[in-house]
Amino acid sequence: MATVDVVSKVTELVEPLLASLGIELVEVEYRREGRDMVLRLFLDREGGVSLDDCAVASRELSALLDVEDFIPAHYTLEVSSPGLNRPLKKESDYRKYQGRLVKVRTFELLADDAGNKRKTFTGELLGLEEGVVRLRLTEGQTAGIPLEKIAKANLEFEF
């Protein structure tokens, strides 16, 4: 089974279970690390996810994945918090974290509203409208970035 297929199937399978625990699935990674495969799930909830939340989720997820048994390779399951620099993956993330400092990296050079071309945009997340993420950049100008042009986006820790 291809890595993309494993990630899709795990996502589809575990989201309802996690939702029943009041936990949000942020991201799923399935990749080779050294000689072993690692299935890593990043979880969050309102107010943050605790070590106990991760332990409970890990036990529940492990049992579910053992029953379904669709991952062909031996793997290690890791359950974790996304950390301070939480990735923004879903459209709802761009609404939920409006007003927060974010860093957005694009696949190609894009111009901000002042005409400056770049691939990295850092600033206050103004929101998402019609598939375009709006930012007020740290330099003062604004930018609109189409969702499909975003390679990676995450919250930035504010001191």
C-alpha positions in Angstrom: 0.0 0.0 0.0 1.4 3.4 -1.0 2.3 6.0 1.7 -0.5 8.3 0.4 -3.0 5.5 0.6 -2.0 4.7 4.2 -2.3 8.3 5.3 -5.7 8.7 3.6 -7.1 5.4 5.1 -5.7 6.2 8.6 -7.2 9.7 8.4 -10.6 8.3 7.4 -10.5 5.6 10.0 -9.3 7.6 13.1 -11.1 10.9 12.7 -14.5 9.6 14.0 -12.8 7.9 17.0 -10.8 11.0 17.9 -13.9 13.2 17.5 -15.7 11.0 20.1 -12.8 11.7 22.5 -13.1 15.5 21.8 -9.8 15.5 20.0 -8.9 16.9 16.5 -6.6 15.1 14.1 -4.2 17.7 12.8 -1.9 15.7 10.6 -0.9 12.1 9.8 2.7 11.1 8.7 3.7 7.7 7.5 7.3 7.4 6.5 10.5 5.5 6.8 12.9 6.6 9.5 16.1 4.5 9.4 15.0 0.9 8.7 11.6 1.3 10.3 8.3 2.8 9.3 6.7 5.3 11.6 3.0 6.3 11.7 2.8 9.6 13.5 -0.4 11.3 14.4 -0.6 14.9 15.6 -3.6 15.7 17.8 -5.0 18.9 19.3 -8.1 20.1 21.2 -9.4 23.4 22.5 -6.9 24.5 25.2 -4.2 22.1 24.0 -3.7 18.3 24.2 -2.2 16.8 27.3 0.1 13.9 27.8 -2.9 11.9 29.2 -4.9 12.8 26.1 -2.1 11.4 23.9 -1.9 8.2 26.0 -5.6 7.6 25.9 -5.7 8.3 22.1 -2.7 6.1 21.5 -4.3 3.1 23.3 -7.6 3.5 21.4 -5.9 4.1 18.0 -3.5 1.2 18.5 -6.5 -1.2 19.1 -8.4 0.2 16.1 -5.4 -0.1 13.8 -4.7 -3.7 15.0 -8.3 -4.7 14.2 -8.3 -3.1 10.8 -4.8 -4.4 10.0 -4.4 -2.8 6.6 -0.8 -1.4 6.9 1.4 -4.0 5.3 4.7 -3.0 6.9 5.7 -3.3 10.6 5.4 0.3 12.0 5.8 2.3 15.2 2.8 4.3 16.2 3.5 7.8 17.7 0.9 10.2 19.0 1.9 13.7 19.7 0.8 17.4 20.0 1.5 19.6 17.0 3.5 21.9 19.2 3.7 25.7 19.2 4.2 26.0 15.4 1.1 24.0 14.6 0.6 23.4 10.9 -2.5 24.8 9.2 -3.9 22.1 7.0 -7.6 22.5 6.7 -9.7 25.5 5.5 -11.2 25.6 9.0 -7.7 26.2 10.5 -7.4 29.4 8.5 -10.6 30.6 10.1 -9.9 29.3 13.6 -6.5 31.0 13.9 -7.5 34.3 12.4 -5.6 37.1 14.2 -2.6 34.9 14.9 0.9 35.2 13.5 1.5 32.7 10.7 4.2 31.8 8.2 3.1 30.6 4.8 5.5 29.1 2.2 4.3 28.8 -1.4 5.2 26.5 -4.3 6.2 29.4 -6.5 7.0 33.1 -6.3 3.9 35.2 -5.7 3.5 38.9 -5.3 2.1 40.6 -2.2 -0.3 43.5 -2.7 2.7 45.9 -2.9 4.1 43.9 -5.8 7.0 42.3 -4.0 7.6 38.7 -5.1 8.4 36.0 -2.6 7.8 32.4 -1.5 7.6 33.1 2.2 5.0 35.3 3.8 4.9 36.1 7.5 2.2 38.1 9.2 -1.2 38.3 10.9 -3.7 35.8 9.5 -6.7 37.9 8.4 -8.8 35.0 7.3 -9.8 32.9 4.3 -12.3 34.1 1.6 -13.2 32.2 -1.5 -10.1 30.0 -1.4 -7.7 32.9 -0.8 -5.7 33.3 2.5 -5.4 36.9 3.5 -2.4 38.2 5.6 -1.2 41.5 7.0 2.5 41.0 6.5 5.0 42.0 9.2 6.3 44.8 6.8 2.8 46.4 6.8 1.4 45.4 3.4 -1.2 42.7 2.8 -1.2 39.6 0.7 -3.7 37.2 -0.8 -2.5 33.6 -1.3 -4.6 31.0 -3.1 -4.9 27.9 -1.0 -3.7 25.6 -3.9 -0.4 27.6 -4.0 0.4 27.0 -0.4 3.2 24.4 0.2 3.3 24.8 4.0 1.6 27.0 6.5 2.0 27.1 10.3 1.4 29.2 13.4 4.5 31.2 14.5 5.3 31.5 18.2 4.8 35.0 19.4 7.1 36.3 22.2 
